[in-house]
Amino acid sequence: MNRDGLSRTRTYAAGVLALLAFTTACGDNGGGGSAAPAASTAGSAAPQPSGGGGTPTAAATTPGAAPAQGDAAAWAKWNLKPLAPAPAPPADKPIKLERTGTVPVFSDVKTTDKVVFITIDDGAEKDPKFVEMLTDLKVPISMFLTKDIVKNDYGYFKPLQALGNHIQNHTVTHPVMSKIPAEKQKSEICEDQSTLTQQYGTAPLLFRPPFGDGANTPTLNNSVQQCGPRAIVLWRESMQIHDMQYQAGDKKLKSGDIILAHFRGPKELKGATMTQMFADLLARIQEQGFSVARLEDYIQAPPS
C-alpha cells in the first residue's frame, strides 16, 4: 500500500473509533437500568443539602410554573422510574377560597389534568433520608403538622419547606375533634396555627382534622374560621405500607384525588422505612398513569 492509501486507512479507523466512543457515552442512563430519560423535567439541578434550610428552587417560587422533578439518574437512585412531569398549574384555580364565612370541605380537586396530590400528616418520623429523597425527586407534597408531634425538631421540616412544599394545620395534640367542646377545638386549631406561623414564616391556609373526624360539622367549621385556615381538607385515598386504601369501589385513582400519607417509620410500617413507603406510593401512582402536582397550586387564596 502506498503512503496516501495508508494515510486514508488510518483516518477512517480513527473516525470509526470516535463514533463508537460517542455511541457508548449516549447509551449510559446513569446506572439506572430501566430508568427512562427524564424528558421535559427540570434536569439535573444540584440537590440541596438534606440537613439545611436551603432556598426554594426557581420552579417552586415562580408563579405558574409546574413543580420541578428530578432527572432519571436521581429516580434510579431510589429504584424508581421518573413520573411524567405535572402540567403547569391552571391560571384559573378550581378551588377559590373566601376571606370570611363558612370554609369549604373537600377531598379532591375538580380538574381534567391527570394529576393527584400527596399530603403527609402528623410529623412523627423525621428520617433524613426522606429529605434527601424529596430533594432528589422534586415531588411536591403538602405537610399537615401536629405541634406536639413536631415540636422536638421543627427544623427537620424546613428543608422540605424550602423545596416549595407548604405546611398546613393539623391541631396541637391530634384529638378526635367531635369528642371535644367548641372552645377546646378552637384552642387546638389556633395554637397550632400560631406556632406553625411562627416557626415557618407563613400562616397555614388549610386545616385537616385528625382522622377526618367532625369535618362536616358546623361546630368544627366555626372553630376553623376563628383560627385562620380557610378550608378543611380530607382525602380520597390513604397510603398504608405498600399499597393504598380507596374510598371508591373501583379502587382506582381519579384526576384531582387527594392522597393521605403519614410521616411514619419502621415501628409503624412493620419494618419498612418512610422512603420505602413513599417509593411504593409513587409506583402506585405511576402504574395508573398519573403525575403528582402541588395541591396549593390548584387553590386560589382569599383576597387580602
C-alpha positions as CSV (number, residue, x, y, z in Angstrom):
1,M,0.0,0.0,0.0
2,N,1.4,3.5,-0.9
3,R,1.7,6.3,1.6
4,D,-1.5,8.0,0.5
5,G,-3.5,4.8,0.9
6,L,-2.1,4.2,4.4
7,S,-3.0,7.7,5.5
8,R,-6.6,7.3,4.3
9,T,-6.9,4.0,6.2
10,R,-5.6,5.5,9.5
11,T,-8.0,8.4,9.1
12,Y,-11.0,6.1,8.5
13,A,-10.1,3.9,11.6
14,A,-9.8,6.9,13.8
15,G,-13.3,8.1,12.7
16,V,-14.8,4.7,13.5
17,L,-13.3,4.7,17.0
18,A,-14.6,8.2,17.7
19,L,-18.1,7.2,16.6
20,L,-18.1,4.1,18.8
21,A,-17.0,6.2,21.8
22,F,-19.8,8.7,21.2
23,T,-22.4,6.0,20.9
24,T,-21.3,4.3,24.1
25,A,-21.5,7.5,26.1
26,C,-25.0,8.4,24.8
27,G,-26.3,4.9,25.8
28,D,-25.4,5.5,29.5
29,N,-28.5,6.2,31.6
30,G,-26.7,6.9,34.8
31,G,-26.7,3.3,36.0
32,G,-30.4,3.2,36.4
33,G,-31.0,0.2,34.2
34,S,-34.7,0.6,33.4
35,A,-34.9,4.3,34.1
36,A,-36.3,6.2,31.2
37,P,-34.9,9.6,30.1
38,A,-36.5,12.5,32.1
39,A,-37.8,14.5,29.1
40,S,-39.4,17.8,30.0
41,T,-38.3,17.7,33.6
42,A,-36.2,20.3,35.4
43,G,-33.0,18.5,34.5
44,S,-30.1,17.7,36.9
45,A,-30.2,20.7,39.3
46,A,-27.8,20.3,42.2
47,P,-29.7,18.8,45.2
48,Q,-29.9,20.9,48.3
49,P,-28.2,19.6,51.5
50,S,-30.6,17.5,53.5
51,G,-29.6,19.0,56.8
52,G,-30.0,22.7,56.0
53,G,-32.7,25.1,55.1
54,G,-31.5,25.9,51.6
55,T,-33.5,28.2,49.3
56,P,-36.6,27.4,47.2
57,T,-36.0,26.2,43.7
58,A,-37.0,28.5,40.8
59,A,-39.8,26.2,39.9
60,A,-41.1,26.3,43.5
61,T,-41.2,30.0,43.6
62,T,-42.1,31.1,40.1
63,P,-45.8,31.7,39.6
64,G,-47.4,29.5,37.0
65,A,-44.5,27.0,37.0
66,A,-45.2,23.3,37.3
67,P,-43.3,21.6,40.1
68,A,-39.8,20.7,39.2
69,Q,-38.9,17.0,39.1
70,G,-35.6,15.2,39.3
71,D,-33.8,13.6,36.4
72,A,-33.7,9.9,35.5
73,A,-30.5,9.2,37.4
74,A,-32.0,10.7,40.6
75,W,-35.1,8.4,40.3
76,A,-32.9,5.4,39.5
77,K,-31.0,6.1,42.8
78,W,-34.3,5.2,44.6
79,N,-35.1,2.3,42.3
80,L,-37.9,4.2,40.5
81,K,-38.7,5.3,37.0
82,P,-39.5,9.1,36.6
83,L,-43.1,10.1,36.9
84,A,-44.4,12.1,34.0
85,P,-44.0,15.8,34.7
86,A,-47.0,17.6,36.0
87,P,-48.6,20.2,33.7
88,A,-48.3,23.9,34.5
89,P,-50.7,24.9,37.3
90,P,-54.0,26.3,36.0
91,A,-54.3,30.1,35.8
92,D,-58.0,29.7,36.8
93,K,-57.8,27.8,40.1
94,P,-60.5,25.2,40.5
95,I,-60.8,26.0,44.3
96,K,-61.3,29.6,45.2
97,L,-61.3,30.5,48.9
98,E,-63.0,33.4,50.6
99,R,-61.6,35.6,53.3
100,T,-64.6,35.2,55.6
101,G,-67.6,32.9,56.1
102,T,-68.0,29.2,56.1
103,V,-65.0,27.3,54.9
104,P,-65.3,24.6,52.2
105,V,-64.6,20.9,52.9
106,F,-63.1,18.9,50.0
107,S,-61.4,15.6,49.4
108,D,-60.4,16.1,45.7
109,V,-60.0,18.9,43.2
110,K,-62.1,19.2,40.1
111,T,-59.7,19.1,37.3
112,T,-59.2,17.4,33.9
113,D,-55.4,17.4,34.5
114,K,-54.2,13.8,35.1
115,V,-52.7,14.6,38.4
116,V,-53.1,13.6,42.0
117,F,-52.0,15.4,45.2
118,I,-49.9,13.9,48.0
119,T,-50.5,15.1,51.6
120,I,-48.4,13.9,54.6
121,D,-49.7,14.2,58.2
122,D,-48.5,14.4,61.8
123,G,-44.7,14.6,61.6
124,A,-43.6,11.7,63.9
125,E,-40.9,10.2,61.7
126,K,-38.1,12.6,60.9
127,D,-36.0,10.5,58.6
128,P,-33.1,12.4,57.0
129,K,-33.2,10.0,54.0
130,F,-36.7,11.3,53.2
131,V,-35.4,14.8,52.9
132,E,-32.7,13.5,50.6
133,M,-35.3,11.7,48.6
134,L,-37.6,14.7,48.1
135,T,-34.6,16.8,47.3
136,D,-33.6,14.4,44.6
137,L,-37.0,13.7,43.1
138,K,-38.7,17.1,43.5
139,V,-42.1,15.5,44.1
140,P,-44.4,18.1,45.7
141,I,-46.2,17.3,48.9
142,S,-48.3,19.2,51.4
143,M,-47.5,18.7,55.1
144,F,-50.2,18.8,57.8
145,L,-48.2,19.1,61.0
146,T,-49.3,18.5,64.6
147,K,-47.5,20.7,67.2
148,D,-46.9,18.2,69.9
149,I,-45.5,15.7,67.4
150,V,-43.1,18.1,65.6
151,K,-42.0,20.4,68.5
152,N,-39.0,18.2,69.3
153,D,-37.5,19.1,65.9
154,Y,-39.2,21.9,64.0
155,G,-36.0,22.2,61.9
156,Y,-36.5,18.9,60.2
157,F,-39.3,20.2,58.0
158,K,-37.6,23.4,56.9
159,P,-35.6,21.8,54.1
160,L,-38.8,20.2,52.8
161,Q,-40.5,23.6,53.0
162,A,-37.5,25.2,51.2
163,L,-38.3,22.8,48.2
164,G,-41.6,24.7,47.8
165,N,-43.8,22.4,50.0
166,H,-46.4,24.0,52.1
167,I,-47.0,23.5,55.8
168,Q,-50.6,23.2,57.0
169,N,-52.6,22.9,60.2
170,H,-53.3,19.6,62.0
171,T,-54.0,20.6,65.6
172,V,-51.8,20.6,68.7
173,T,-52.5,17.1,70.2
174,H,-54.3,15.2,67.5
175,P,-57.6,14.7,69.3
176,V,-60.9,13.3,68.0
177,M,-62.5,16.7,67.3
178,S,-66.1,15.7,67.6
179,K,-65.4,14.5,71.1
180,I,-64.2,17.8,72.5
181,P,-66.1,21.1,73.1
182,A,-66.0,24.0,70.8
183,E,-63.5,26.0,73.0
184,K,-61.1,23.1,73.0
185,Q,-61.5,22.7,69.3
186,K,-60.6,26.3,68.9
187,S,-57.5,26.1,71.1
188,E,-56.3,23.1,69.3
189,I,-56.5,24.8,65.9
190,C,-55.5,28.3,66.9
191,E,-52.4,27.3,68.9
192,D,-51.2,25.1,66.0
193,Q,-51.9,27.9,63.6
194,S,-49.8,30.4,65.6
195,T,-47.0,28.0,66.3
196,L,-46.6,26.9,62.7
197,T,-46.8,30.5,61.5
198,Q,-44.0,31.5,63.9
199,Q,-41.8,28.5,63.1
200,Y,-42.2,28.5,59.3
201,G,-43.0,32.1,58.5
202,T,-46.3,31.5,56.7
203,A,-49.8,31.1,58.2
204,P,-51.3,27.8,57.2
205,L,-54.2,28.2,54.7
206,L,-55.6,24.7,55.1
207,F,-56.7,22.5,58.0
208,R,-57.1,18.8,58.4
209,P,-59.0,17.3,61.4
210,P,-57.3,14.3,62.9
211,F,-58.9,11.1,61.5
212,G,-61.1,13.4,59.3
213,D,-63.4,13.5,62.3
214,G,-66.0,16.2,62.5
215,A,-65.1,17.7,59.2
216,N,-68.6,18.5,58.1
217,T,-70.0,19.7,61.5
218,P,-70.9,23.4,62.0
219,T,-69.0,23.5,65.3
220,L,-65.7,22.5,63.7
221,N,-66.3,24.7,60.7
222,N,-66.8,27.7,63.1
223,S,-63.7,26.8,65.0
224,V,-61.6,26.7,61.9
225,Q,-63.0,30.1,60.8
226,Q,-61.9,31.7,64.1
227,C,-58.3,30.5,63.8
228,G,-57.3,31.4,60.2
229,P,-57.3,28.4,57.9
230,R,-59.8,28.9,55.0
231,A,-60.5,25.3,54.0
232,I,-60.9,21.8,55.5
233,V,-59.0,19.2,53.5
234,L,-59.9,15.5,53.5
235,W,-58.7,12.7,51.1
236,R,-59.9,10.1,48.7
237,E,-57.1,7.5,49.2
238,S,-54.7,6.7,52.1
239,M,-51.3,5.1,51.7
240,Q,-50.6,2.3,54.0
241,I,-47.3,0.4,53.9
242,H,-47.1,-0.9,50.3
243,D,-50.5,-0.1,48.8
244,M,-53.4,2.3,49.1
245,Q,-56.8,2.1,50.6
246,Y,-59.5,3.6,48.3
247,Q,-62.8,5.1,49.1
248,A,-64.2,4.5,45.6
249,G,-65.4,1.0,44.9
250,D,-63.4,0.6,41.7
251,K,-60.2,1.1,43.6
252,K,-58.7,3.5,41.1
253,L,-57.2,7.0,41.2
254,K,-59.2,9.8,39.6
255,S,-57.9,13.1,38.4
256,G,-57.6,15.6,41.2
257,D,-57.7,13.0,44.0
258,I,-56.0,13.9,47.3
259,I,-53.9,11.1,48.8
260,L,-53.2,10.8,52.6
261,A,-49.9,9.5,53.9
262,H,-48.1,10.0,57.2
263,F,-44.6,10.7,58.5
264,R,-44.1,7.2,59.8
265,G,-41.1,4.9,60.3
266,P,-40.3,1.2,60.7
267,K,-42.2,0.8,64.0
268,E,-45.4,1.9,62.4
269,L,-44.7,0.4,59.0
270,K,-43.8,-3.2,60.1
271,G,-40.1,-2.7,59.4
272,A,-40.4,-0.6,56.2
273,T,-38.8,2.8,56.1
274,M,-40.6,6.0,55.1
275,T,-38.6,6.2,51.9
276,Q,-39.7,2.7,51.0
277,M,-43.4,3.6,51.7
278,F,-43.1,6.7,49.6
279,A,-41.4,4.9,46.8
280,D,-44.3,2.4,46.8
281,L,-46.7,5.3,46.8
282,L,-45.1,6.8,43.7
283,A,-45.0,3.4,42.0
284,R,-48.8,3.0,42.6
285,I,-49.4,6.5,41.1
286,Q,-47.2,5.8,38.1
287,E,-48.9,2.4,37.4
288,Q,-52.2,4.3,37.0
289,G,-50.7,6.9,34.7
290,F,-50.8,9.9,36.9
291,S,-48.5,12.8,37.7
292,V,-48.1,14.5,41.1
293,A,-49.0,18.2,41.3
294,R,-48.8,20.6,44.3
295,L,-52.2,20.9,45.9
296,E,-51.8,24.6,46.7
297,D,-51.1,25.4,43.0
298,Y,-54.8,24.5,42.4
299,I,-56.2,26.7,45.2
300,Q,-56.7,30.4,45.0
301,A,-56.0,32.0,48.4
302,P,-58.5,34.6,49.6
303,P,-58.0,38.2,48.6
304,S,-56.0,40.1,51.2
